[in-house]
Structures are given as C-alpha cells and as structure tokens.
Amino acid sequence: MAQALRPNTGVGSLFATDGKPHPVQDTLMVVTLVLGVVSFVTAQFDSLHLLSSWTGLVGILTGAYGQWISETTRQRFGLILGLGASGVGFFLGMAHGGLFGSLW
C-alpha cells in the first residue's frame, strides 16, 4: 500500500516529468526551440534565406537527436514544436534560395 501514500501529481499532465534532471535533453530542447523560432521568423523574408535554411537544417538535426534520447513528455512536446518550426523555416528558406544562395 505504499503507492497509496505517495501523491501522483504528474498523471495526465502534458508537462509531466520524472523528477530527475536531464540537462542534455533539456539543452537540446531549448536549442531546437530557439533554432526553430529563428528559422521560422527569418523565413518570412526572402533575403534571409541563408539564415533560415541553415538554422532550419541544424534545428531539424538537433531536434531529431533530441527526440531519440528524450525521456519525458515535456521534452518531446518542446522538441516537436521546435522541429515543426525548423521544418517550415527550412523549406521556406530552400524555396527562397537555398543553403548556398544563387550561384549566378
């Protein structure tokens, strides 16, 4: 009956955590979110296609690795948001000129 004495506060919460520190996973989540926001915002401007495509590509890569090693729902939720923004920014950056810009 020990489980009846412990409060279970994380049940059903989207941001539930296991109570342990995960510095690598949390860092990857924050980096992916920042890169996703930068990529998404800069993709709105045609002349910033280099920045949006490169930050989007790096954001996709860090987010994919973060998903692979993530341990909590909170981390996965943040990574999916960052991956989505990075993907949109990357593809719009590619449509506006790509990773290396115009070659002529």
N, C-alpha and C positions, 0 to 999 in steps of 0.2 A: 503494500500500500504506500510505498514511498512516493510513487508518482502522483498520488492524490495530494500530497503535501506541497509539491512544487508548483508554483503558478506557471502556466503556459501562456505567456504573453504574446508570443510570436505566431500563434496559429491564425492562419487566414490573412496575415498581413503581407502586402506586396513587398515591403521592405524588410522582411524578417531576416534576421541574421543569426548565426550560431553562437554568438558571444565571443568568438575568438578573433584576434587580429589577423588580417590578411593584407599586409602592406603592398605586396607585389600586385595582387589582383586589384586592390583599390587604386593604386597608381595607374595601372593600365586602363581602368575605367575612366579616371579623370582625364588622362591623356587622350583617350579616344573621344570623350565628350568635347574637349577643347578643340581637337583637330576637326571634329565633325561640325562644330559651330563655325569655325574659321572657314572651312571649306564651303559650307552651305552659304554663308554670308558673301564670301568673295565670288562665288559662282554667279551671283546676280549681276556682276559687272563683266562685260566682255573682255576688257583689257586686263583683268586679273586672272585669266585662265591658267597661267602657270602656277600661281599660288593655290588656286582652288583644286586643280588637278593633282598636284603633288601632296598637298595636305590631305586630300581625299584618299589618295592611294595609301599614304602612311597610316591614316586613320582606319582604313579597311584592314590593313595588315595587323596593326596593334589590337584592333577590336576582335579579329579572328583568333589571335593568340590568347587574348583575354578570355574569350568565350571557352576556349579549350581548357584553360586552367582555372576558371571561375568556380567558386564553391557555394555562393549564396544567390538567392533570387534577386537581392538588391544589386549585386554586381552584374548579373545577367541583364537586368532591366536597363541599367545605365549603359551597358555595352551595346544593347540593341538600339537604343536611341542614338548613340554615337555612331554606330555602324550605318544606320539609316541616313543620318545627315551626311556622313562621309561619302556614302554611295551616291547620293543625289549630287553633292558638290563635285565629286569626281567625274560623274558622267556629264554634268553640265560643263565642267571645265574642259573635258575632252571634246565636247561639241563646239565649244568656242575657240578651240585652237590646240588643245592637247598638251602633253607633257613637255614638249620641246618648242612649241610655237610654230609659226610659219617659217618654212625653210627657204622661201623665196619672196 
